[in-house]
């Protein structure tokens, strides 16, 4: 008996581990670092094993109309020096299947051998997925601090009407990320505020989906998410006051880089929960499109905490929500549907977004309790509600 047990214990447990896609192969950051674009992309050039032709000389640059204009002078400078043949294309109207098939045709006709994505999250998601589908190297150049898309091996697909459809796991993180603070500084401040909302969600979602994990890398990712939250609590307000300050650069590093690190280390084990599910539901309301991704996610965190409070009686969620309400007030993140510009939506639209958020495959079901669309609707309209007894109390430590 003893012997059988022993041999059973010695048998290796067979587990299929997903590949680790932790970080871009190279990250360059600094003021005006974009002027080094040519030197930075030239190592990506290599010779084709079959024809011995030089690869990496025919970049296809994908971005929004405005960002393509911004990058144009930089590209002009390097085109001659590095003998590049570049072409540019807009990802608009959105990161959709039709945009991707149009860009794939362009990549083929241009004989593109490198994709450069420049812009916000949707432009970068499109460029990354295009490179993935064409099996080409990818360079990401974020133009705002609104998301960590420049870092991650993930792209979100939207419908023609900009409603969230599904996400696609890519086979690697970008080959090169260029974070130019001078470029990010030209973006409206609202984009960095939204990025703070998206980044802070990592803690509230990862601690619910993976807080009890015993896996080394998942524990590390959840702890990094807590560190990220604390950095943002400490530095967000001062960063936003002065975009020339060290705090501003640290906050950009937090939203663009550290948020990506957490996704990279945590991978599929550190997934989004209700905050992003609420965001996904809201994208099905046309008037929600003027609110940025991170703004909808930030509101979604409050909805998630409200659900934990209403359905689980979780008092920690109450104090966390109170702390966030104060934080949001100090930096200008939306606390209610009204703040998102959705004060006049119909009951039917609210129900539709709640139903999308509660679909069977939604990440909202990573919460440790069931949520119905009716319960979600109740939480969505009461994100600011605080009982008198609580609002009178000092904020407990979370
Ligand atoms: Zn997000």
Boltz pocket constraint, residues with backbone or C-beta under 6 A from the ligand:
constraints:
  - pocket:
      binder: B
      contacts: [[A, 198], [A, 276], [A, 293], [A, 297]]
      max_distance: 6.0
